[in-house]
Amino acid sequence: MTSIPFHRLLRVETRKLFDTRSAKIMILVLAGLTVAAIVARGVVAGPRPRMLAGTAGVGFGTLLPALGILAVTGEWGHRTALTTFALEPRRHRVLAAKCLPPLLTAVAASLFALLVTVPVTMIVARVEDVPVDGGFGPLAVLGWTATNVLLVAMGLAIGMLLLNAPLSIVLYLSTPALGTFVGRLGGTGELLVRWFDLNTTVGPLAKGDLSGADAARLAASITFWIVAPMTAGFARGIRREVT
Amino acid sequence: MIEFSHVSKTYRGVRALDDVSFAVGPGCVTGFLGPNGAGKSTALRILTGLARATSGSATVFGRAYAELANPGARVGTLLDAGALHPGRTGRETLTLGAMMIGLPRTRVGEVLDLVGLTGREADRVVGGYSLGMRQRLCVGHALLGRPEVLVLDEPVNGLDPQGIHWMRVLLRGLADSGCSVLLSSHLLHEIEQVADRLVMIGRGRILAQGTVAELSRGRSLEETFLDLTANADRSVS
């Protein structure tokens, strides 16, 4: 008998991301907020695509990671892990299949925001009769999309490590405040924030002008907030006894 | 088909299972009977690879469950009727299982008919289900892959008399077609009605096993059971 192919696990886990009532509501809220935020910002701020897409990014930075956290913690909370891991005991495959859909959703959401931003920018430019503000080239678009993906990855990593939805969401959402707090703890605090606060180190990436030093700092904070917790979380999810 | 061989399990210094050995053959319904906390669920979770034995081994088809390539296609499991996502419909719950095992979607409708859930019930979210409906849905989930082996943890818990009758007819039919069924319960009267053989467990140890007639030995099965579990408690305390 052949084992379950990975694409099948991926299809199942993608479906699970959107087939519950709460997930459907979250997606609708997110889509509505994205359109509303971009239009409103366009009317107020004028045809500045980077700023408009960035507005949508604020919602993405909170709701999409929360969606990812729910995806990786939900089975433990509702104890459906019993069923899922009984159907596929090679748990690392299930866990990998759980992480990919939220990351792809971040890419799709970024594309959606761009698709809304472009016409809104054009219309605002036409109506207000002002030129479109440049500075949102392909590199900036790419960096901004990568930022959205990284923030979701951070949510996933925290969720995988803690295996508890409310705790993970609270921790994820309090990281900016945590960064601010640590940043005020003198020289050491500032140094820590400069190197390990992902919300700070993604800044240059999101703007699309990442220098070598920026990249090193980004890599350090990715290791701290994504690679390390994700690795520990994988080990925990694979070893943990399901009760 | 199922074999427990000297399985012991220690949880934080407490011996949850102590040298558990028994086998379940094909074409028979085996009742795994014991009071709450006797170690039934722990044993079934070790069997299905969800928990690890401290020593000993549990196998299905002579292999560790976790080594089966697509276990859902050969072994049906109901490990906890409460382990359902409340925001999913019954149909969606079964669809996910069918997708994972690699079954055609038509199997979902067949299983719904088999466990007696109507189309309207199947399209409601599980959060609004009664305990009986959850049990039926979970039994249906276990039956998706037309398994040769069924492992059911407390499947009659919460069923009304009609539900228990339905379960008896269903399991009898499955066993007669060659399926081996292992079901646990703490309710003697309910399990007595569905099982051919019984394995009695108390405080993590096998107290007795055999057919219902062998175990009662002229007395009521209830007396035997109470005697055995009382002795198990005494020997520990």
Interface residues (C-beta under 8 A of the other chain):
Chain A: M1 T2 S3 I4 R8 L9 R11 V12 R15 K16 D19 T20 R21 S22 A23 G74 H78 R79 T80 A81 L82 T83 T84 F85 A86 L87 E88 P89 R90 E241 V242 T243
Chain B: R45 T48 G49 L50 A51 R52 Y65 A66 L68 A69 N70 P71 G72 A73 R74 T77 L79 D80 G82 A83 L84 H85 P86 G87 R88 E92 L96 G97 M99 M100 I101 G102 V125 H141
